[in-house]
């Protein structure tokens, strides 16, 4: 790991809501909800009233009756993201994207020409505000993990440096939920054992955490609590998985509609895979139920594929296994991802003629969409059905 704090984590503040406030001066200083049944983003004025994602808009308006609800404009968010990343690229050649609204930047080699990391961070925030019109928070630290924590603590619209000799002093009082990878389930398990702060976790031996959370989880948390994160800022790193998801809102959905949404997601994901010349083996289904609990199910194939029909077959099988839960608890979000990716679509040996014809159909559909637009050709089962929002994504 670096001996100096030279990693920046730059994270736009309430990205979608900030774009709406930028583009409509009448929304500035007011609580804003971006959503379509479910809150996709909330301005800090709304967050101060207890609104959070992915809360149903109905519940958010009960907490914040004067909030303004605006429909998502994904094309505007994608344009803003590209403009912000242009600022990142002008700041340093070492940019490691995380999502459309955040990235890590390595600035350790720029001191002579651009100043120290704090000066660079201040200039970056100023450039994003001037060129794109959006607030952004920058955390600066010796590791990726700590830089991300620093940006979270520094929000909104701030800059926070964690010097190497202050790392323990900074980390120890923070709640355990600040540790990267600690979700609601793990946080609840830690709190039940009286582990409230990062300092509490750091005081435990690794073996105790492994016994509590399993080998991978225990070792991961032990390392982060001691700020051990050797990952460098990587340029041109390719995705480990390609996925998509859509919010369904809170009203009950018939099984046919859920299946159509799933088919649309698989179609979208596999087309992106073929465009990126990737194939994958692991199909993962993610569900969020009406009570906001979640389930993740996956299946690994013997041979990598980017074939729509095969990925859809696996995804439907995974969804069928959760059908009782869906009926009992309702479904508010569904997502699909294909992982264990490798470059270029793998050769499928000894395929019967029908399967080769299916691969040819995928290619023909891709060609028609490239020529006439993504919405020009679709599955018959999707005609007339709303496929939800296409969320802006980083290039594959």
Rosetta blueprint (number, residue, H / E / L):
1 X L
2 X L
3 X L
4 X L
5 X L
6 X L
7 X E
8 X E
9 X E
10 X E
11 X E
12 X E
13 X L
14 X L
15 X H
16 X H
17 X H
18 X H
19 X H
20 X H
21 X H
22 X H
23 X H
24 X L
25 X H
26 X H
27 X H
28 X L
29 X L
30 X L
31 X L
32 X E
33 X E
34 X E
35 X E
36 X L
37 X L
38 X E
39 X E
40 X E
41 X E
42 X E
43 X L
44 X H
45 X H
46 X H
47 X H
48 X L
49 X L
50 X L
51 X L
52 X L
53 X L
54 X L
55 X L
56 X E
57 X H
58 X H
59 X H
60 X H
61 X H
62 X H
63 X H
64 X L
65 X L
66 X L
67 X L
68 X E
69 X E
70 X E
71 X L
72 X L
73 X L
74 X H
75 X H
76 X H
77 X H
78 X H
79 X H
80 X H
81 X H
82 X H
83 X H
84 X H
85 X H
86 X H
87 X H
88 X H
89 X H
90 X H
91 X H
92 X L
93 X L
94 X L
95 X E
96 X E
97 X E
98 X E
99 X E
100 X L
101 X L
102 X E
103 X E
104 X E
105 X E
106 X E
107 X L
108 X L
109 X L
110 X L
111 X H
112 X H
113 X H
114 X H
115 X L
116 X L
117 X H
118 X H
119 X H
120 X H
121 X H
122 X H
123 X H
124 X H
125 X H
126 X H
127 X H
128 X H
129 X H
130 X H
131 X H
132 X L
133 X L
134 X L
135 X L
136 X E
137 X E
138 X E
139 X E
140 X E
141 X E
142 X L
143 X L
144 X H
145 X H
146 X H
147 X H
148 X H
149 X H
150 X H
151 X H
152 X H
153 X H
154 X H
155 X L
156 X L
157 X L
158 X L
159 X E
160 X E
161 X E
162 X L
163 X L
164 X H
165 X H
166 X H
167 X H
168 X H
169 X H
170 X H
171 X H
172 X H
173 X L
174 X L
175 X E
176 X H
177 X H
178 X H
179 X L
180 X L
181 X L
182 X L
183 X L
184 X H
185 X H
186 X H
187 X H
188 X H
189 X H
190 X H
191 X H
192 X H
193 X L
194 X L
195 X L
196 X L
197 X E
198 X H
199 X H
200 X H
201 X H
202 X H
203 X L
204 X L
205 X L
206 X H
207 X H
208 X H
209 X H
210 X H
211 X H
212 X H
213 X H
214 X L
215 X H
216 X H
217 X H
218 X H
219 X H
220 X H
221 X H
222 X H
223 X H
224 X H
225 X H
226 X L
227 X L
228 X L
229 X L
230 X L
231 X L
232 X L
233 X L
234 X L
235 X L
236 X L
237 X L
238 X L
239 X L
240 X L
241 X E
242 X E
243 X E
244 X E
245 X E
246 X E
247 X E
248 X L
249 X L
250 X L
251 X L
252 X L
253 X L
254 X L
255 X H
256 X H
257 X H
258 X H
259 X H
260 X H
261 X H
262 X H
263 X H
264 X H
265 X H
266 X H
267 X H
268 X H
269 X H
270 X H
271 X H
272 X H
273 X H
274 X H
275 X H
276 X L
277 X L
278 X E
279 X E
280 X E
281 X E
282 X E
283 X E
284 X E
285 X E
286 X E
287 X E
288 X E
289 X E
290 X L
291 X L
292 X L
293 X L
294 X E
295 X E
296 X E
297 X E
298 X E
299 X E
300 X E
301 X E
302 X E
303 X E
304 X E
305 X E
306 X L
307 X L
308 X H
309 X H
310 X H
311 X H
312 X H
313 X H
314 X H
315 X H
316 X H
317 X H
318 X H
319 X H
320 X H
321 X H
322 X L
323 X H
324 X H
325 X H
326 X H
327 X H
328 X H
329 X H
330 X L
331 X E
332 X E
333 X E
334 X E
335 X E
336 X E
337 X E
338 X E
339 X E
340 X L
341 X L
342 X E
343 X E
344 X L
345 X L
346 X L
347 X L
348 X L
349 X L
350 X L
351 X L
352 X L
353 X H
354 X H
355 X H
356 X H
357 X H
358 X H
359 X H
360 X H
361 X H
362 X H
363 X H
364 X H
365 X H
366 X H
367 X H
368 X H
369 X H
370 X H
371 X H
372 X H
373 X L
374 X L
375 X L
376 X L
377 X L
378 X L
379 X L
380 X H
381 X H
382 X H
383 X L
384 X L
385 X L
386 X L
387 X L
388 X L
389 X L
390 X L
391 X L
392 X L
393 X L
394 X L
395 X L
396 X L
